[in-house]
Amino acid sequence: MHLKQSERLSKLPRYLFADLRRKMAEARQRGIKVIRIDIGDPDEPTPDPIVAELCRAIDDRNDPDRHRYGCDRPVAEFPQAARDFYSRRYGVKLNEDQIVSTMGSKDAIVKFCLAIMDPGDVGIAPQPGYPTYNIGHVFAGGSTYYAPLRKENDFLIDFDEIPDEALRNTRILWLNYPSNPTTATAPIEFFQRAVKFARKHNLVVAHDAAYSENTYDGYKAPSILQVPGADEVAVEFFSLSKAFNMTGWRAGFVVGSAECVKALNAVQENVDNGTLRAIQFAAAKALNMAEKLLPKINAVYQRRRDLVVDALNSAGWRLEKPKGTIYIWAPVPAKYAGDSGAFAADLLEKTGVMVTPGRGYGQAGEGYFRISLTYPDRVLKEAMGRIAGVT
Ligand SMILES: Cc1ncc(COP(=O)(O)O)c(C=O)c1O
């Protein structure tokens, strides 16, 4: 058989890291001890009380539904815990029809695009940014207008810069603060501008808040739903992945516009069968214990952030310490003339350290590289020592 793949698969961008992966394998073959500090997947375990709740729920002989489809027998405690969390954390009151649980944000981003976009429609996505917004647009038959994030604008989207032509069939505007990969944070005034922009152009503003709880030095990231009336045009994608070291669990939720929530739910009902009930119980536990659990998790990242930024600054960089995310976003040394791919390849070759070239997040990420703080301190220290030795 000669498999003919769908058009939509052929439209996916080439995997930009494939080349680096190959170089990494080659370096290993030559005996270089490769140290990876490129992937954002928490190394620390999920906190004990969450794991204990999962174990309790999966082994609860009084719950005859514990092994069954999560969609048909949803755990009411999970959306309730999410609503309580939004109320405590942001002062945002959500009605029951303003929340839907998800199997993590990546999945929900694509499903949401399927729910609200038709062929020919356009979505606006930040660049550099998380690639899945574009994937969602492409899978829905649409395309992407990339709004550049520039250092001189504090990596905030400049709405005035978006040309009218880009707004003709535009259905959605994606935001992500604290931002992967730029680590930028957004003040509430920025979200006010975004909501105004969405109203003016009759589009949905979707805030991907994947790192809203990974913040440092006392900084608290705002929710777009804190903007009065935002829930008429906005939704927020909350994920437990990075906040609670739960990437593998696939747990999150979307809150805000009831119409959007309903549309996403309609896709989910037709495509997946929900999350295991025990995971829903455990997710509720995590949210109910957020104030207790998050400071410990964030203390680890803050310590690593300081370790990495201080080391890079001693080696000649001039970085500020980011207030959020689990990354460091740094310019490549001047001699690479903004070629992040060449820098990453050279660094791998000379030191065995694998970072992510900014180019991987789109052309507007060129000139930068990203380090992830999801590696043990000793690994980061060793990597920083090696980087300092060659720059
Ligand atoms: C900006 C952003 N959004 C969403 C996700 C995916 O999160 P989840 O694990 O909830 O699918 C990530 C993961 O790296 C991310 O960086």
The ligand as an SDF file (V2000), in Angstrom:
LIG
                    3D

 16 16  0  0  0  0  0  0  0  0999 V2000
    2.5260   27.6120   26.2350 C   0  0  0  0  0  0  0  0  0  0  0  0
    2.1020   26.2160   26.4790 C   0  0  0  0  0  0  0  0  0  0  0  0
    0.8170   25.8900   26.3900 N   0  0  0  0  0  0  0  0  0  0  0  0
    0.3810   24.6430   26.6040 C   0  0  0  0  0  0  0  0  0  0  0  0
    1.2790   23.6300   26.8950 C   0  0  0  0  0  0  0  0  0  0  0  0
    0.7660   22.2150   27.0530 C   0  0  0  0  0  0  0  0  0  0  0  0
    0.3070   21.9910   28.3190 O   0  0  0  0  0  0  0  0  0  0  0  0
   -0.4830   20.6630   28.6820 P   0  0  0  0  0  0  0  0  0  0  0  0
    0.4840   19.7530   29.3470 O   0  0  0  0  0  0  0  0  0  0  0  0
   -1.5880   21.1500   29.5760 O   0  0  0  0  0  0  0  0  0  0  0  0
   -1.0230   20.0790   27.4140 O   0  0  0  0  0  0  0  0  0  0  0  0
    2.6360   23.9090   26.9930 C   0  0  0  0  0  0  0  0  0  0  0  0
    3.5950   22.8330   27.2680 C   0  0  0  0  0  0  0  0  0  0  0  0
    4.7780   22.9360   27.1590 O   0  0  0  0  0  0  0  0  0  0  0  0
    3.0570   25.2360   26.7710 C   0  0  0  0  0  0  0  0  0  0  0  0
    4.3530   25.5660   26.8460 O   0  0  0  0  0  0  0  0  0  0  0  0
  1  2  1  0
  2  3  1  0
  2 15  2  0
  3  4  2  0
  4  5  1  0
  5  6  1  0
  5 12  2  0
  6  7  1  0
  7  8  1  0
  8  9  2  0
  8 10  1  0
  8 11  1  0
 12 13  1  0
 12 15  1  0
 13 14  2  0
 15 16  1  0
M  END
$$$$
